[in-house]
């Protein structure tokens, strides 16, 4: 497992244990996980975004912290939020993160998540020109989510 996956998993576990809101000290977390503080920043900015259902607040300085909270919304609103966040183009890594977030929030069951991930994979889209894959992936994902919502 990659370091960024370990950091994200650790933060998600904290969120689960603390009812959807966790306060972390970046340097302390980096020290306990054996990574550099910038790795923590990378994970937070790439995997804990408003589009993915999180709010992040930070305070700098000696007693600084980063607070991550799950945005509470009903599943229909959350699904439309995700569809809007996809935009016109969606790379494979971001699609996987979104699918995993939906799985963790019980918006998808494991079987549906696997089917969607397979449909959005580079292997499935191999016959699509490289420069158009992310456009097709975004359209596919949005249409699958709209079908689930219907």
C-alpha positions in Angstrom: 0.0 0.0 0.0 1.3 3.4 -0.9 2.1 6.0 1.8 -0.7 8.3 0.6 -3.2 5.4 0.9 -2.0 4.7 4.4 -2.4 8.4 5.4 -5.9 8.6 3.9 -6.9 5.3 5.6 -5.6 6.7 9.0 -7.5 9.9 8.6 -10.7 8.0 7.6 -10.4 5.8 10.7 -10.1 9.0 12.8 -13.2 10.4 11.2 -15.1 7.2 11.9 -14.0 7.1 15.5 -14.7 10.7 16.1 -18.2 10.9 14.6 -17.2 12.5 11.3 -14.8 15.2 12.5 -11.1 14.9 13.3 -8.5 17.4 14.4 -4.9 16.5 13.5 -1.5 18.0 14.1 0.3 17.6 10.7 3.8 17.2 12.1 2.7 14.7 14.8 0.7 12.6 12.3 3.7 12.6 9.8 6.0 11.5 12.6 3.7 8.7 13.8 3.2 7.4 10.2 6.9 7.9 9.2 6.3 10.3 6.4 7.0 13.9 5.6 4.5 16.6 6.5 4.0 17.5 2.9 2.6 14.0 2.3 -0.1 14.8 4.8 -0.9 18.0 2.9 -1.0 16.2 -0.4 -3.5 13.6 0.9 -5.7 16.2 2.5 -5.8 18.5 -0.6 -6.4 15.6 -3.0 -8.7 13.2 -1.0 -10.6 15.4 1.4 -12.1 18.1 -0.8 -15.6 19.6 -0.7 -16.4 17.7 -3.9 -15.6 14.5 -2.1 -17.8 15.5 0.9 -15.3 17.0 3.3 -14.7 20.4 4.8 -11.1 21.2 5.8 -10.1 24.1 8.2 -6.6 24.8 9.3 -4.9 27.1 11.7 -1.2 27.7 11.4 1.3 28.4 14.2 2.6 26.6 17.2 -0.8 25.3 18.3 -1.9 24.9 14.7 -4.1 22.1 13.6 -6.1 20.8 10.6 -9.7 19.9 11.2 -11.4 17.6 8.7 -15.2 17.1 8.8 -17.6 15.1 6.7 -20.2 17.2 5.2 -23.6 15.9 6.3 -26.2 15.6 3.6 -28.8 13.1 2.5 -27.8 10.6 -0.1 -29.7 12.2 -3.0 -28.0 15.6 -2.3 -24.6 13.9 -1.9 -25.0 12.1 -5.2 -25.9 15.2 -7.1 -23.0 17.0 -5.4 -20.7 14.2 -6.7 -22.2 14.3 -10.2 -21.6 18.1 -10.3 -18.0 17.7 -9.0 -17.1 15.3 -11.8 -17.2 18.0 -14.4 -16.3 17.5 -18.1 -13.3 15.3 -17.5 -12.4 12.7 -15.0 -9.1 10.8 -14.6 -8.9 7.2 -13.4 -7.3 8.0 -10.0 -10.0 10.6 -9.2 -12.7 8.3 -10.2 -11.3 5.6 -8.0 -11.2 8.0 -5.0 -14.8 9.1 -5.6 -15.9 5.4 -5.8 -14.1 4.6 -2.6 -15.6 7.6 -0.8 -19.1 6.6 -2.0 -18.4 3.0 -0.8 -17.2 4.3 2.7 -20.3 6.5 3.0 -22.6 3.5 2.1 -23.8 5.3 -1.0 -22.7 2.2 -3.1 -22.5 -1.4 -2.2 -19.3 -3.3 -2.9 -20.6 -5.1 -6.0 -21.8 -1.8 -7.6 -18.5 -0.1 -6.8 -16.6 -2.9 -8.5 -18.8 -2.8 -11.6 -18.5 1.0 -11.9 -14.7 0.9 -11.4 -14.4 -1.8 -14.1 -16.5 0.2 -16.5 -14.3 3.3 -15.9 -11.0 1.5 -16.1 -8.3 2.2 -18.7 -8.6 -1.4 -19.9 -12.3 -0.9 -20.7 -11.6 2.5 -22.4 -8.6 1.2 -24.3 -10.3 1.6 -27.7 -11.0 5.3 -26.9 -8.3 7.7 -28.0 -6.0 8.6 -25.1 -6.9 12.3 -25.2 -10.6 11.5 -25.0 -10.6 8.9 -22.3 -11.1 11.2 -19.4 -14.1 12.9 -21.2 -15.7 9.5 -21.9 -15.0 8.4 -18.3 -16.7 11.5 -16.9 -19.8 11.0 -19.0 -20.0 7.3 -18.1 -19.6 7.9 -14.4 -22.3 10.7 -14.4 -24.7 8.6 -16.3 -24.2 5.6 -14.0 -24.7 7.7 -10.9 -27.9 9.3 -12.4 -29.2 5.7 -13.1 -28.5 4.7 -9.5 -30.3 7.8 -8.3 -33.3 7.1 -10.5 
